[in-house]
């Protein structure tokens, strides 16, 4: 199985059932994989604490305990009364542990060199009660290195949502396949380094992936540039936005489109007191105060610095009516959310449309609240894509791209992107790629991937807190050379 496939819990369970029906005992292999992982990182004699919960995840932990004890590690198995009636395979692992002289305790030790979190795994599906919450908080407070098996306890494996507490893992070792929730939202705060042990089931058909990743979607994209080409070959991008006080947003989007390979970039600012020229990027053609007729352009990007005044609503209506690829961001999305006639126009469009909302904008479009969007980012992105017949880029940690039946997550980027202007340049990059004959789905995936990778590359060159949008857009152009 490809290491970048991310599955629903139901799919992982199905694969488990088929393997067991075929006579494969998975728990011994999983427990050995966990023990192996620890042995490669801590020497014999180290103190290993294993937290055993009430299900088969606990059985994986008990199996690992037996292997580690046999290999000369000092193993403490923490197991409360709440975990006594274990399911059959886990009960078997418990007997084996006790038979080799292993003991269990319900007190946390003073010290541990490494902790294995085998509390809940992918079966976790309801809020933690006070007992489990306080245990998880106590473990986190000690700041011991933690290996979580399958998912850090407290994380909903299908969505990445966390209600209150979750184990802060140093590493997460997934069995069979990664749970898709590890990719996005709050899970990203606690998952640590992701590792996979496919338990020898790597031969399973890879057609079952519920979610793909932007790097996989992008791997086959080529931005061909024939020797006999000219600026018209690479798309004219028109950016509409830049209301009073927000001209910078439109300029950033235009610069990003230029660096990402657009042949020509026009910027229409809504405010009349717009600069005549972008002194940093004089290649951009700037016009002020007249974003009316849908001039000839291959791609229209509407939203950077658009605001909601100065005829912005009329501009969005004009853009939705245009027979051209359309990328909508920021206030263009807010206007559509608050005007049903614009939403109707959007749904009826026949040409590719890409929406790039952050969670609050997505919530407005779905007529719900941000917390609901973040609770299940996959469901929100998919629902919005279906409702609007568009490609949806739901931004955030683990940006999700949804289109019809397709779903992918972008793994690049970091909190260094949490600053103003990043959405503007992402819109510019995506627009430029759509102008270079990428499909809307491809442009959205490659755009998100490169945007995050550009920031990551800057951080590798020299660590810093933030990678400002102006720096990222230049770096993105360098990285796109790999796709030419």
TITOR-169319 format. One record per residue (C-alpha): residue number from 1; residue in one letter; x, y, z. Coordinates in Angstrom, 3 decimals. Layout:
N
- pos,code,east,north,up
- NUM,A,X,Y,Z
...
***
This chain:
484
- pos,code,east,north,up
- 1,X,0.000,0.000,0.000
- 2,X,1.340,3.427,-0.882
- 3,X,2.590,5.123,2.289
- 4,X,0.620,8.234,1.500
- 5,X,-2.796,6.679,1.581
- 6,X,-5.141,7.753,4.314
- 7,X,-8.229,5.753,5.125
- 8,X,-11.499,5.959,7.003
- 9,X,-11.702,3.854,10.161
- 10,X,-14.402,1.738,8.471
- 11,X,-12.026,0.894,5.616
- 12,X,-9.169,0.003,7.984
- 13,X,-11.550,-2.222,9.985
- 14,X,-12.678,-3.932,6.776
- 15,X,-9.053,-4.662,5.812
- 16,X,-8.461,-6.023,9.341
- 17,X,-11.487,-8.321,9.098
- 18,X,-10.411,-9.666,5.708
- 19,X,-6.871,-10.318,6.966
- 20,X,-8.118,-12.133,10.082
- 21,X,-10.598,-14.157,7.998
- 22,X,-7.646,-15.124,5.813
- 23,X,-5.931,-16.555,8.895
- 24,X,-3.575,-13.669,9.681
- 25,X,-3.001,-12.824,13.365
- 26,X,-2.422,-9.059,13.352
- 27,X,-1.894,-8.292,17.042
- 28,X,1.431,-10.181,17.383
- 29,X,2.761,-8.346,14.310
- 30,X,1.528,-4.951,15.544
- 31,X,2.960,-5.492,19.036
- 32,X,6.305,-6.533,17.558
- 33,X,6.330,-3.459,15.266
- 34,X,5.726,-1.196,18.286
- 35,X,8.468,-2.918,20.321
- 36,X,10.846,-2.659,17.360
- 37,X,10.132,1.046,17.060
- 38,X,11.078,1.538,20.731
- 39,X,14.205,-0.647,20.515
- 40,X,15.546,1.457,17.673
- 41,X,15.216,4.583,19.823
- 42,X,16.009,3.498,23.392
- 43,X,18.671,1.090,24.665
- 44,X,17.958,-2.033,26.740
- 45,X,17.477,-1.254,30.424
- 46,X,15.444,1.889,29.635
- 47,X,12.243,2.405,31.576
- 48,X,9.232,1.980,29.305
- 49,X,5.719,2.831,30.489
- 50,X,2.856,1.272,28.548
- 51,X,-0.641,2.716,28.972
- 52,X,-3.164,-0.034,28.268
- 53,X,-6.774,0.826,27.495
- 54,X,-9.943,-1.264,27.285
- 55,X,-9.727,-2.479,23.641
- 56,X,-7.502,-4.200,21.120
- 57,X,-5.218,-1.142,21.054
- 58,X,-4.400,-2.161,24.646
- 59,X,-3.640,-5.666,23.352
- 60,X,-1.079,-4.227,20.933
- 61,X,0.490,-2.462,23.925
- 62,X,0.566,-5.656,26.041
- 63,X,2.187,-7.590,23.167
- 64,X,4.831,-4.843,22.844
- 65,X,5.353,-5.039,26.631
- 66,X,6.172,-8.755,26.412
- 67,X,8.697,-8.240,23.605
- 68,X,10.387,-5.340,25.409
- 69,X,10.601,-7.178,28.746
- 70,X,12.137,-10.205,26.982
- 71,X,14.688,-7.867,25.363
- 72,X,15.852,-6.502,28.724
- 73,X,13.802,-3.315,29.096
- 74,X,12.230,-2.272,32.414
- 75,X,8.560,-2.284,31.527
- 76,X,5.701,-0.858,33.602
- 77,X,2.201,-1.678,32.360
- 78,X,-0.380,0.843,33.575
- 79,X,-3.853,-0.632,33.401
- 80,X,-6.900,0.570,35.359
- 81,X,-9.960,-1.401,36.497
- 82,X,-11.781,0.175,33.546
- 83,X,-9.729,-2.052,31.231
- 84,X,-10.260,-5.469,32.802
- 85,X,-12.805,-7.065,30.436
- 86,X,-10.682,-7.033,27.290
- 87,X,-11.792,-8.359,23.878
- 88,X,-10.469,-11.839,23.004
- 89,X,-7.128,-11.070,21.238
- 90,X,-6.223,-8.436,23.872
- 91,X,-7.191,-10.763,26.761
- 92,X,-4.887,-13.366,25.234
- 93,X,-2.037,-10.804,25.125
- 94,X,-2.740,-9.958,28.786
- 95,X,-2.498,-13.606,29.844
- 96,X,0.801,-13.936,27.991
- 97,X,2.119,-10.837,29.767
- 98,X,1.137,-12.145,33.220
- 99,X,2.451,-15.640,32.388
- 100,X,5.958,-14.239,31.801
- 101,X,5.921,-12.571,35.215
- 102,X,4.684,-9.184,34.023
- 103,X,2.621,-7.105,36.443
- 104,X,0.104,-4.296,36.047
- 105,X,-0.438,-1.155,38.102
- 106,X,-2.888,1.732,38.121
- 107,X,-0.324,4.252,39.402
- 108,X,1.890,6.306,37.127
- 109,X,5.612,5.783,37.844
- 110,X,7.960,8.601,38.869
- 111,X,10.004,8.314,35.707
- 112,X,9.809,6.913,32.179
- 113,X,12.268,7.093,29.289
- 114,X,9.444,6.487,26.824
- 115,X,5.691,5.967,27.006
- 116,X,3.573,3.821,24.674
- 117,X,0.023,5.142,24.375
- 118,X,-2.154,2.060,23.767
- 119,X,-5.316,3.501,25.307
- 120,X,-7.913,3.835,22.545
- 121,X,-6.549,3.692,19.014
- 122,X,-8.843,4.205,16.031
- 123,X,-11.903,2.953,17.922
- 124,X,-12.140,6.153,19.973
- 125,X,-15.591,7.604,19.259
- 126,X,-16.999,9.501,22.233
- 127,X,-15.893,12.311,24.556
- 128,X,-13.453,11.288,27.303
- 129,X,-14.861,10.999,30.797
- 130,X,-13.139,12.709,33.727
- 131,X,-11.035,9.616,34.534
- 132,X,-9.395,9.359,31.109
- 133,X,-9.088,13.132,30.717
- 134,X,-7.175,13.483,33.954
- 135,X,-4.897,10.554,33.043
- 136,X,-4.063,12.127,29.662
- 137,X,-3.455,15.521,31.278
- 138,X,-1.177,13.891,33.872
- 139,X,0.876,12.120,31.183
- 140,X,1.152,15.287,29.085
- 141,X,2.257,17.287,32.139
- 142,X,5.250,14.988,32.590
- 143,X,6.527,15.698,29.066
- 144,X,7.858,12.187,28.579
- 145,X,8.496,11.094,24.974
- 146,X,5.372,9.263,23.773
- 147,X,4.784,6.717,21.031
- 148,X,1.058,6.652,20.182
- 149,X,-0.233,3.476,18.559
- 150,X,-2.586,4.196,15.617
- 151,X,-3.648,7.665,16.818
- 152,X,-2.872,9.743,19.917
- 153,X,-5.616,8.933,22.423
- 154,X,-8.316,11.590,22.423
- 155,X,-8.147,12.191,18.658
- 156,X,-11.121,11.145,16.526
- 157,X,-9.384,9.088,13.832
- 158,X,-11.775,10.003,10.998
- 159,X,-11.814,13.782,11.492
- 160,X,-8.771,14.846,13.520
- 161,X,-11.105,16.536,16.003
- 162,X,-10.189,16.728,19.702
- 163,X,-12.893,17.406,22.301
- 164,X,-10.823,18.342,25.355
- 165,X,-7.611,16.420,25.980
- 166,X,-5.434,14.272,23.749
- 167,X,-2.070,12.595,24.264
- 168,X,0.763,14.811,23.012
- 169,X,2.686,12.255,20.944
- 170,X,6.309,12.480,19.882
- 171,X,5.654,9.798,17.250
- 172,X,2.463,8.174,15.999
- 173,X,2.822,4.640,14.613
- 174,X,-0.148,3.741,12.425
- 175,X,-0.973,0.111,11.715
- 176,X,-2.191,-1.102,8.276
- 177,X,-2.729,2.463,6.989
- 178,X,-2.837,6.017,8.312
- 179,X,-6.169,7.209,9.670
- 180,X,-7.175,10.217,7.592
- 181,X,-7.873,12.430,10.633
- 182,X,-4.136,12.574,11.405
- 183,X,-3.705,14.938,8.456
- 184,X,-5.781,17.907,9.428
- 185,X,-7.090,20.275,12.090
- 186,X,-6.348,19.866,15.809
- 187,X,-4.778,16.399,15.337
- 188,X,-1.824,18.132,13.707
- 189,X,-0.963,19.642,17.120
- 190,X,-0.510,16.280,18.836
- 191,X,0.413,13.682,16.224
- 192,X,4.179,14.303,16.192
- 193,X,6.119,12.373,13.529
- 194,X,3.922,10.012,11.512
- 195,X,5.151,6.445,10.928
- 196,X,3.454,3.417,9.358
- 197,X,3.673,-0.330,9.964
- 198,X,1.536,-1.972,7.292
- 199,X,1.664,-5.339,9.159
- 200,X,2.637,-7.113,5.967
- 201,X,-0.657,-6.144,4.343
- 202,X,1.108,-3.908,1.808
- 203,X,-0.213,-6.081,-0.982
- 204,X,-3.796,-4.991,-0.366
- 205,X,-5.370,-3.177,-3.269
- 206,X,-4.582,0.535,-3.166
- 207,X,-7.940,1.427,-4.690
- 208,X,-9.467,1.851,-1.280
- 209,X,-7.781,5.095,-0.312
- 210,X,-10.500,7.392,1.030
- 211,X,-8.250,10.433,0.853
- 212,X,-5.240,11.167,-1.300
- 213,X,-2.609,13.866,-0.768
- 214,X,-1.678,16.918,-2.806
- 215,X,1.804,15.609,-3.510
- 216,X,0.319,12.446,-5.003
- 217,X,-2.141,14.384,-7.169
- 218,X,0.655,16.720,-8.286
- 219,X,3.267,14.078,-9.081
- 220,X,1.997,13.608,-12.643
- 221,X,1.428,17.313,-13.464
- 222,X,3.671,18.842,-16.142
- 223,X,3.760,22.541,-17.012
- 224,X,5.062,22.101,-20.549
- 225,X,6.754,25.168,-22.013
- 226,X,7.422,24.678,-25.721
- 227,X,10.355,26.578,-27.261
- 228,X,7.970,28.239,-29.739
- 229,X,5.705,29.880,-27.180
- 230,X,4.874,33.445,-26.128
- 231,X,3.162,35.189,-23.228
- 232,X,-0.245,34.289,-24.640
- 233,X,0.640,30.620,-24.276
- 234,X,0.720,30.804,-20.494
- 235,X,-2.525,32.514,-19.653
- 236,X,-3.769,35.997,-18.902
- 237,X,-4.789,36.303,-15.263
- 238,X,-7.046,39.092,-14.118
- 239,X,-7.129,39.941,-10.407
- 240,X,-10.106,41.928,-9.149
- 241,X,-9.961,43.387,-5.641
- 242,X,-7.890,46.089,-4.012
- 243,X,-10.533,48.263,-2.389
- 244,X,-9.400,51.305,-0.410
- 245,X,-6.733,50.344,2.128
- 246,X,-6.386,46.824,0.701
- 247,X,-4.542,47.360,-2.578
- 248,X,-1.619,45.300,-1.221
- 249,X,-3.726,42.127,-1.311
- 250,X,-4.386,42.488,-5.039
- 251,X,-0.725,43.298,-5.740
- 252,X,0.456,40.234,-3.801
- 253,X,-1.944,38.008,-5.728
- 254,X,-0.753,39.486,-9.024
- 255,X,2.918,39.076,-8.139
- 256,X,2.329,35.477,-7.107
- 257,X,0.589,34.729,-10.415
- 258,X,3.525,36.227,-12.315
- 259,X,6.130,34.185,-10.437
- 260,X,3.997,31.059,-10.813
- 261,X,4.281,31.324,-14.580
- 262,X,1.358,33.432,-15.824
- 263,X,2.001,35.019,-19.220
- 264,X,0.312,38.290,-18.326
- 265,X,-1.344,39.724,-15.234
- 266,X,-3.952,42.507,-15.091
- 267,X,-4.972,43.987,-11.761
- 268,X,-8.249,45.820,-11.395
- 269,X,-8.448,47.767,-8.140
- 270,X,-11.817,48.976,-6.927
- 271,X,-10.372,52.105,-5.364
- 272,X,-9.606,54.967,-7.733
- 273,X,-6.548,56.110,-5.746
- 274,X,-4.577,53.075,-6.811
- 275,X,-0.852,53.203,-7.667
- 276,X,-0.119,53.659,-11.383
- 277,X,2.581,51.029,-11.199
- 278,X,3.803,48.375,-8.765
- 279,X,7.378,49.585,-8.285
- 280,X,8.447,46.195,-6.928
- 281,X,6.859,44.367,-9.865
- 282,X,6.378,46.773,-12.781
- 283,X,5.386,43.870,-15.059
- 284,X,1.896,44.000,-13.549
- 285,X,-0.713,46.064,-15.393
- 286,X,-2.722,48.022,-12.848
- 287,X,-5.985,49.796,-13.466
- 288,X,-7.968,51.718,-10.884
- 289,X,-11.648,52.156,-10.290
- 290,X,-13.108,50.250,-13.243
- 291,X,-13.532,46.549,-12.777
- 292,X,-16.667,46.396,-14.842
- 293,X,-16.783,44.458,-18.100
- 294,X,-15.296,40.976,-18.071
- 295,X,-12.263,41.782,-20.203
- 296,X,-10.524,38.982,-22.006
- 297,X,-8.704,36.832,-19.471
- 298,X,-8.150,33.102,-19.168
- 299,X,-8.603,33.126,-15.425
- 300,X,-10.357,35.570,-13.139
- 301,X,-9.263,35.797,-9.482
- 302,X,-11.815,37.758,-7.467
- 303,X,-11.490,38.589,-3.791
- 304,X,-8.012,39.786,-2.722
- 305,X,-8.714,43.039,-0.862
- 306,X,-12.166,43.246,-2.480
- 307,X,-14.074,44.497,0.552
- 308,X,-17.853,44.578,0.523
- 309,X,-18.428,48.186,-0.535
- 310,X,-17.783,50.174,-3.753
- 311,X,-19.924,47.996,-5.983
- 312,X,-18.141,44.810,-4.870
- 313,X,-21.382,42.847,-5.114
- 314,X,-21.840,43.948,-8.735
- 315,X,-18.263,42.881,-9.540
- 316,X,-18.847,39.393,-8.117
- 317,X,-22.061,39.044,-10.135
- 318,X,-20.152,40.087,-13.279
- 319,X,-17.397,37.554,-12.552
- 320,X,-19.853,34.716,-11.941
- 321,X,-21.448,35.448,-15.300
- 322,X,-18.115,35.453,-17.153
- 323,X,-17.338,32.492,-19.398
- 324,X,-13.937,31.987,-17.837
- 325,X,-12.200,29.923,-15.151
- 326,X,-12.910,31.604,-11.839
- 327,X,-11.040,31.571,-8.522
- 328,X,-12.992,33.097,-5.623
- 329,X,-11.500,34.104,-2.278
- 330,X,-12.076,36.298,0.775
- 331,X,-14.873,38.864,0.441
- 332,X,-16.040,37.390,-2.860
- 333,X,-16.992,34.319,-0.793
- 334,X,-18.542,36.419,1.983
- 335,X,-20.686,38.293,-0.556
- 336,X,-21.866,35.025,-2.118
- 337,X,-22.712,33.696,1.365
- 338,X,-24.849,36.732,2.136
- 339,X,-26.613,37.168,-1.268
- 340,X,-28.735,34.242,-2.448
- 341,X,-28.781,35.505,-6.065
- 342,X,-24.978,35.254,-6.169
- 343,X,-25.066,31.748,-4.678
- 344,X,-27.587,30.773,-7.362
- 345,X,-25.287,32.158,-10.071
- 346,X,-22.373,30.193,-8.621
- 347,X,-24.295,26.909,-8.586
- 348,X,-25.387,27.408,-12.202
- 349,X,-21.908,28.111,-13.590
- 350,X,-20.788,25.756,-16.366
- 351,X,-17.065,26.585,-16.325
- 352,X,-14.571,25.560,-13.649
- 353,X,-14.795,27.452,-10.361
- 354,X,-12.346,27.189,-7.458
- 355,X,-13.301,28.454,-3.981
- 356,X,-10.543,29.022,-1.391
- 357,X,-12.305,29.647,1.946
- 358,X,-10.761,29.641,5.391
- 359,X,-12.951,27.882,8.009
- 360,X,-15.010,30.978,8.918
- 361,X,-15.744,31.732,5.229
- 362,X,-16.658,28.080,4.645
- 363,X,-18.998,28.220,7.651
- 364,X,-20.785,31.273,6.208
- 365,X,-21.216,29.561,2.831
- 366,X,-22.594,26.441,4.562
- 367,X,-24.749,28.541,6.935
- 368,X,-23.180,26.967,9.994
- 369,X,-20.459,27.973,12.470
- 370,X,-16.680,27.666,12.367
- 371,X,-16.541,25.077,15.179
- 372,X,-18.806,22.765,13.163
- 373,X,-16.595,23.118,10.083
- 374,X,-13.468,22.360,12.129
- 375,X,-15.079,19.371,13.875
- 376,X,-15.131,17.510,10.545
- 377,X,-13.151,19.397,7.940
- 378,X,-13.465,16.577,5.402
- 379,X,-17.260,16.589,5.582
- 380,X,-17.430,20.403,5.357
- 381,X,-15.167,20.584,2.294
- 382,X,-17.024,17.778,0.548
- 383,X,-20.440,19.273,1.308
- 384,X,-19.411,22.722,0.056
- 385,X,-17.918,21.246,-3.133
- 386,X,-21.157,19.369,-3.820
- 387,X,-23.421,22.304,-2.996
- 388,X,-21.561,24.721,-5.237
- 389,X,-20.376,22.281,-7.940
- 390,X,-16.897,23.771,-7.439
- 391,X,-13.408,22.710,-6.435
- 392,X,-13.136,23.708,-2.762
- 393,X,-9.861,24.488,-1.003
- 394,X,-10.620,24.500,2.736
- 395,X,-7.579,26.227,4.191
- 396,X,-5.946,25.522,7.545
- 397,X,-3.512,23.029,9.054
- 398,X,-3.887,20.187,6.585
- 399,X,-5.706,22.119,3.835
- 400,X,-8.394,19.939,2.264
- 401,X,-9.221,20.001,-1.450
- 402,X,-12.599,18.572,-2.465
- 403,X,-14.186,18.078,-5.884
- 404,X,-17.119,15.789,-6.676
- 405,X,-15.986,12.397,-5.318
- 406,X,-12.327,13.380,-4.916
- 407,X,-10.766,14.396,-1.626
- 408,X,-7.150,15.252,-0.887
- 409,X,-5.133,16.826,1.896
- 410,X,-2.040,18.978,1.622
- 411,X,0.766,18.036,3.996
- 412,X,3.225,20.864,3.263
- 413,X,3.465,24.135,5.216
- 414,X,3.644,25.014,8.897
- 415,X,2.565,27.748,11.341
- 416,X,5.164,29.978,9.624
- 417,X,2.323,30.629,7.119
- 418,X,0.008,32.030,9.795
- 419,X,0.309,35.666,8.707
- 420,X,-1.413,38.147,6.415
- 421,X,-1.288,37.888,2.639
- 422,X,-0.831,34.113,2.362
- 423,X,-4.355,33.557,1.052
- 424,X,-3.810,36.228,-1.602
- 425,X,-0.684,34.583,-2.949
- 426,X,-2.234,31.107,-2.795
- 427,X,-5.068,32.437,-4.964
- 428,X,-2.522,33.942,-7.347
- 429,X,-0.542,30.697,-7.644
- 430,X,-3.666,28.581,-8.227
- 431,X,-4.920,31.053,-10.857
- 432,X,-1.593,30.991,-12.701
- 433,X,-1.591,27.188,-12.785
- 434,X,-5.177,27.112,-14.074
- 435,X,-4.020,29.511,-16.820
- 436,X,-1.272,27.032,-17.769
- 437,X,-3.770,24.312,-18.645
- 438,X,-3.930,22.505,-15.317
- 439,X,-7.437,21.292,-14.519
- 440,X,-9.072,23.101,-11.591
- 441,X,-8.451,20.033,-9.390
- 442,X,-4.771,19.900,-10.391
- 443,X,-4.253,23.655,-10.002
- 444,X,-5.756,23.609,-6.497
- 445,X,-3.628,20.653,-5.370
- 446,X,-0.338,21.798,-6.886
- 447,X,-0.967,25.391,-5.741
- 448,X,-1.477,24.344,-2.096
- 449,X,1.473,21.950,-2.212
- 450,X,3.897,24.516,-3.650
- 451,X,2.682,27.316,-1.367
- 452,X,3.471,25.196,1.704
- 453,X,6.698,23.811,0.260
- 454,X,7.965,27.320,-0.534
- 455,X,7.545,28.317,3.107
- 456,X,9.153,25.056,4.261
- 457,X,12.127,25.669,1.935
- 458,X,12.637,29.173,3.334
- 459,X,12.620,27.770,6.880
- 460,X,15.257,25.199,5.933
- 461,X,17.484,27.925,4.487
- 462,X,17.253,29.806,7.749
- 463,X,14.905,29.218,10.694
- 464,X,12.533,32.086,11.433
- 465,X,9.124,32.577,13.002
- 466,X,7.291,33.584,9.851
- 467,X,7.760,33.347,6.109
- 468,X,6.126,36.536,4.795
- 469,X,3.952,36.252,1.697
- 470,X,6.332,38.393,-0.390
- 471,X,9.158,35.891,0.204
- 472,X,6.983,32.810,-0.279
- 473,X,5.680,33.900,-3.691
- 474,X,9.215,34.218,-5.089
- 475,X,10.297,30.846,-3.671
- 476,X,7.153,29.222,-5.112
- 477,X,8.257,30.235,-8.606
- 478,X,11.595,28.480,-8.068
- 479,X,9.936,25.264,-6.881
- 480,X,7.504,25.156,-9.811
- 481,X,10.527,24.765,-12.122
- 482,X,10.487,21.083,-11.115
- 483,X,7.162,20.687,-12.940
- 484,X,8.244,22.272,-16.234
***
